């Protein structure tokens, strides 16, 4: 589906003094059955991201226009996001107990 440049977690953890606002990153969280794509978007630093939701066709256009770098969700340390928080809360967890950290998701 996506033909953009891809990076690995190792590429993202190499320290850099450059905050390049021309670099834009996308990490797909979920391609939903209702035609929406839930994804994280970042500018300059892939660890500073916002989660967005768009129709698949709008998502494709968004990625093309912004010339994004695709990030593999399985390798990204921030992969545990709002989507996972909703799933975690839906499992009858005590709302006063903090959610797990990345890597401790059950």
C-alpha positions in Angstrom: 0.0 0.0 0.0 2.8 2.5 0.9 5.8 3.2 -1.3 7.4 5.8 1.0 10.9 5.5 2.6 11.0 3.3 5.7 13.2 3.4 8.8 14.0 1.1 11.7 14.0 1.7 15.4 17.8 1.9 15.3 17.7 4.7 12.7 15.4 6.6 15.1 17.5 6.3 18.2 20.8 7.7 16.7 21.3 11.0 18.5 21.0 14.0 16.2 21.5 17.7 16.9 19.4 18.6 13.8 15.7 19.1 14.1 14.8 19.0 10.5 11.2 20.3 10.0 11.3 19.0 6.4 11.3 15.4 7.7 7.9 14.0 8.4 7.1 10.6 9.9 4.0 8.4 9.9 3.4 5.3 11.9 0.2 3.3 11.0 -1.6 2.2 14.2 -4.6 0.5 12.6 -6.2 0.2 9.2 -9.9 -0.1 10.3 -12.7 -2.0 8.7 -14.8 1.2 8.4 -12.2 2.6 5.9 -10.3 4.8 8.3 -6.6 4.7 9.0 -5.5 5.5 12.5 -1.9 6.8 12.5 0.7 8.8 14.4 2.3 11.8 12.6 5.5 13.6 13.6 7.5 16.5 12.2 11.3 16.7 12.8 11.4 14.2 15.6 9.6 10.8 15.3 9.2 10.6 19.0 7.1 13.8 19.2 3.9 12.6 17.5 0.2 13.2 17.4 -2.4 10.5 16.6 -4.8 11.2 13.7 -7.6 9.5 11.9 -8.4 9.8 8.2 -10.2 7.9 5.4 -7.7 5.7 3.6 -7.8 7.8 0.4 -7.1 11.0 2.4 -4.4 9.2 4.3 -2.6 8.2 1.1 -2.9 11.8 -0.2 -1.6 13.2 3.1 1.4 10.9 3.0 2.2 11.7 -0.6 1.9 15.5 -0.1 4.0 15.4 3.1 6.6 13.0 1.6 6.5 11.1 4.9 9.0 8.5 6.2 7.0 5.3 7.3 7.9 4.0 10.7 7.3 0.3 11.6 4.9 0.2 14.6 6.5 -2.9 16.0 9.9 -1.4 16.3 9.0 2.1 17.5 9.4 2.8 21.3 6.3 5.0 21.3 4.1 2.3 19.7 2.0 2.1 22.8 -0.3 5.0 22.3 -3.9 6.2 22.7 -5.2 3.2 20.7 -3.6 0.8 23.2 -4.7 2.9 26.2 -8.4 2.6 25.0 -7.9 -1.2 24.6 -6.3 -1.5 28.0 -9.1 0.5 29.8 -11.7 -1.5 28.0 -10.4 -4.7 29.7 -11.9 -3.8 33.1 -8.7 -2.5 34.7 -8.8 -0.4 37.8 -8.9 3.2 36.4 -6.6 4.3 39.3 -3.9 1.8 38.3 -1.4 3.4 35.8 -1.3 1.7 32.4 1.7 -0.5 31.5 4.8 0.9 29.9 5.9 -0.1 26.4 6.8 -3.7 26.4 4.6 -4.6 29.4 1.3 -4.5 27.5 -1.2 -7.4 28.4 
